[in-house]
């Protein structure tokens, strides 16, 4: 297995380097044919330039990467570009261009679109944002991904692009939507309690090994419903880390014997008890 990361830093971009040329150069290299994993970092001032050139270049040269199975678009640290500033584009043309792709990870939700989300072999879809738009949630809910096993969404907050509600998330829980799904991550959310209550008795739990509700604002309200759920008991793993549960509720989870990660307890000193997901900047 081999992996390559391509990135164009600020100074490099100012000097005229472009991500499209970097992809073209890689496509002509001896390692292209055996490349298993490709990571695209900063494509050059990503806070104002979209990933459109990345998509165009990868589609154009896709035949040069027959072994590609994993693709990460937007892997960059805050010193390069804050997550909520990353400007994406419609990434769906990548899917037919790489019919053997198994894993797609996307970081950044600004202008993100997955307008035609169809793929026969994709097993893993991860979207990391400070705020995921309801339009993208609708596109995922309408997707045709018969082999999807892992769906991990960082939902975020309204200040950074989450403009939806629980109604936009519930379609992702419909039984039969993704028949092979065993890992569902609805995480990093400011409505984590609402999500927890909705999913606690959802039939989709019967097919899951792992439910990930971590990194959000989960409190005793949502935790109580999860703890009372019979379906939760069938999970192999339940990730609730980075939460706002009370010490009493934490002790109840620890006594329950359930395979729940309840680490990283958060507290709020604010009189109005403001709670924040992990990725909010």
C-alpha positions in Angstrom: 0.0 0.0 0.0 1.3 3.5 -0.9 0.1 6.9 -0.1 1.0 10.3 -1.5 -0.1 13.8 -0.2 -0.1 16.7 -2.6 -0.3 20.3 -1.2 0.3 23.8 -2.5 1.2 26.2 0.3 0.6 29.9 0.4 4.0 30.9 -0.8 4.1 28.2 -3.5 0.7 29.4 -4.8 2.0 33.0 -4.9 5.0 31.7 -6.9 2.6 30.3 -9.5 2.4 26.6 -8.5 -1.0 25.0 -9.0 -2.6 21.8 -7.7 -3.6 20.7 -11.2 0.0 20.7 -12.3 1.0 18.7 -9.2 -1.7 16.1 -10.0 -0.6 15.9 -13.6 3.0 15.4 -12.6 2.0 12.6 -10.2 0.0 10.9 -12.9 3.0 10.7 -15.1 5.3 9.3 -12.4 6.2 5.6 -12.0 4.3 5.3 -8.7 1.0 6.4 -10.1 0.0 3.0 -11.3 0.4 1.4 -7.8 -0.9 4.4 -5.7 -3.4 3.1 -3.2 -4.2 6.3 -1.3 -4.1 10.0 -2.4 -4.4 12.9 0.1 -5.1 16.4 -1.3 -4.1 19.0 1.2 -4.2 22.8 0.6 -4.8 23.4 -3.1 -3.6 27.0 -2.7 -5.3 29.5 -0.5 -8.3 27.2 0.0 -10.1 29.9 1.9 -10.9 31.7 -1.4 -10.1 29.1 -4.1 -12.4 26.1 -4.4 -11.5 22.5 -5.0 -12.8 22.6 -8.5 -9.3 22.4 -10.0 -8.6 19.4 -7.9 -11.7 17.6 -9.2 -11.0 18.6 -12.8 -7.4 17.3 -12.7 -8.2 14.1 -10.9 -11.0 13.3 -13.4 -8.8 14.1 -16.3 -6.0 11.9 -15.1 -8.0 9.1 -13.4 -6.8 6.4 -15.8 -3.3 6.9 -14.4 -4.4 5.8 -10.9 -6.0 2.3 -11.4 -5.1 1.1 -7.9 -6.5 4.1 -6.1 -8.8 3.0 -3.2 -8.7 5.9 -0.8 -9.1 9.6 -1.5 -9.0 12.5 1.0 -9.9 16.0 -0.3 -9.0 18.9 2.0 -6.6 17.5 4.6 -5.1 20.7 6.1 -4.5 22.1 9.5 -5.8 25.3 10.9 -2.5 27.1 10.2 -3.1 26.5 6.5 -6.9 27.1 6.6 -9.6 26.8 9.3 -12.0 24.0 8.6 -14.9 26.4 8.3 -13.0 28.5 5.7 -12.2 25.6 3.3 -14.0 26.1 0.0 -15.0 22.9 -1.6 -17.0 22.3 -4.8 -19.1 19.5 -6.3 -17.1 16.4 -5.7 -19.5 13.9 -7.2 -17.6 13.7 -10.6 -14.8 11.9 -8.7 -17.0 8.8 -8.1 -17.5 7.6 -11.7 -13.9 8.6 -12.5 -12.7 6.1 -9.8 -15.0 3.1 -10.0 -12.8 1.0 -7.6 -12.7 3.7 -4.9 -13.5 2.3 -1.4 -13.0 5.4 0.9 -13.7 9.1 0.4 -12.9 11.6 3.1 -13.8 15.3 2.7 -12.8 18.1 5.0 -14.6 21.5 4.7 -18.2 22.2 4.0 -18.2 25.6 2.3 -19.8 25.2 -1.2 -19.6 21.5 -0.8 -21.9 19.5 -3.1 -22.3 15.8 -3.8 -24.9 16.2 -6.6 -24.8 12.7 -7.9 -23.7 10.4 -5.1 -23.7 7.0 -6.7 -21.0 4.3 -6.4 -21.1 0.5 -6.4 -18.0 -0.1 -4.3 -17.6 2.8 -1.9 -17.5 1.5 1.6 -16.6 4.6 3.6 -17.8 8.2 3.5 -16.4 10.7 6.0 -17.2 14.4 5.9 -15.5 16.6 8.5 -16.9 20.1 8.9 -17.6 22.8 11.4 -21.0 23.0 9.9 -22.6 20.7 7.3 -25.4 22.1 5.1 -28.8 20.5 4.9 -28.4 20.4 1.1 -25.5 18.0 1.4 -27.5 16.0 4.0 -30.3 15.6 1.5 -27.8 14.5 -1.2 -26.4 11.8 1.1 -29.9 10.7 2.0 -30.6 10.3 -1.7 -27.4 8.5 -2.4 -27.0 5.1 -4.1 -24.2 3.5 -2.1 -25.1 -0.2 -1.8 -21.7 -1.2 -0.3 -21.4 1.6 2.2 -20.3 0.3 5.6 -19.2 3.5 7.3 -20.9 6.9 7.3 -19.3 9.5 9.5 -20.6 13.0 9.5 -19.3 15.9 11.5 -22.5 18.0 11.6 -21.2 21.2 13.4 -23.0 24.4 14.3 -25.1 27.0 12.5 -22.4 29.7 12.8 -20.2 27.5 10.6 -22.7 26.2 8.0 -25.1 23.8 9.7 -28.4 25.1 8.6 -30.5 22.0 9.1 -32.4 20.4 11.9 -33.2 16.9 13.1 -35.7 16.5 10.2 -32.7 16.7 7.8 -30.8 14.0 9.7 -33.6 11.4 10.3 -33.7 10.3 6.6 -30.1 9.0 7.1 -31.5 6.5 9.7 -34.1 4.9 7.5 -33.8 1.1 7.5 -32.6 -0.2 4.1 -31.1 3.2 3.1 -27.6 1.7 3.3 -28.1 -2.1 3.6 -24.5 -2.9 4.6 -23.9 0.0 7.0 -22.3 -1.1 10.3 -20.9 2.2 11.5 -23.0 5.4 11.8 -21.4 8.6 13.0 -23.7 11.6 13.6 -21.2 13.6 15.6 -19.8 17.0 16.5 -23.3 18.4 16.7 -24.9 21.2 18.7 -28.2 19.2 18.6 -26.6 16.0 19.9 -29.4 15.4 22.5 -32.0 15.5 19.8 -30.1 13.1 17.6 -29.5 10.7 20.5 -33.2 10.7 21.4 -34.2 10.1 17.7 -31.7 7.3 17.1 -32.1 5.5 20.5 -35.0 3.3 19.2 -34.3 3.6 15.5 -34.5 0.3 13.6 -31.1 1.0 11.9 -29.5 0.2 15.2 -30.3 -3.5 14.6 -27.8 -3.6 11.7 -25.0 -1.4 13.3 -21.9 -2.5 15.2 -20.9 1.0 16.1 -22.9 4.2 16.8 -20.7 7.3 17.1 -22.3 10.4 18.8 -19.1 11.8 20.0 -17.6 15.3 19.9 -21.0 17.0 20.5 -23.1 18.6 23.2 -24.7 15.4 24.6 -26.1 15.9 28.1 -28.1 13.9 30.6 -31.2 14.5 28.5 -30.0 12.5 25.5 -27.9 10.1 27.6 -30.9 9.0 29.6 -32.9 7.9 26.5 -29.9 6.0 25.1 -29.3 4.2 28.4 -32.9 3.1 28.5 -32.8 1.8 24.9 -33.0 -2.0 24.3 -31.6 -1.6 20.8 -28.5 0.2 22.2 -27.6 -3.0 24.0 -27.0 -4.8 20.7 -24.1 -2.5 19.7 -20.5 -3.6 19.9 -19.4 0.0 20.4 -21.1 3.3 21.4 -18.9 6.4 21.2 -20.2 9.3 23.4 -16.8 10.9 24.1 -16.6 14.7 24.5 -19.9 15.1 26.3 -21.6 17.2 28.9 -23.1 14.5 31.1 -23.2 14.9 34.8 -21.0 12.9 37.1 -24.0 10.9 38.2 -25.0 10.0 34.7 -21.4 9.1 33.9 -21.4 6.7 36.9 -24.6 5.1 35.6 -23.0 4.4 32.2 -19.9 3.0 33.8 -22.0 0.6 35.9 -24.2 -0.4 33.0 -21.6 -2.7 31.4 -22.4 -1.4 28.0 -19.5 -0.9 25.6 -19.7 2.9 25.7 -16.8 5.4 25.5 -17.8 8.2 27.9 -14.4 9.8 28.2 -13.6 13.5 27.8 -16.3 15.0 30.0 -16.8 18.7 29.4 -18.2 21.3 31.8 -19.6 24.7 31.3 -19.1 27.6 33.7 -21.5 29.9 31.9 -24.7 30.8 33.8 -26.7 29.9 30.6 -24.9 26.6 30.4 -23.6 27.1 26.8 -22.3 23.8 25.4 -20.1 23.5 22.3 -19.1 20.7 20.0 -15.4 19.9 19.6 -14.9 21.4 16.2 -16.3 24.9 16.2 -13.2 27.0 16.0 
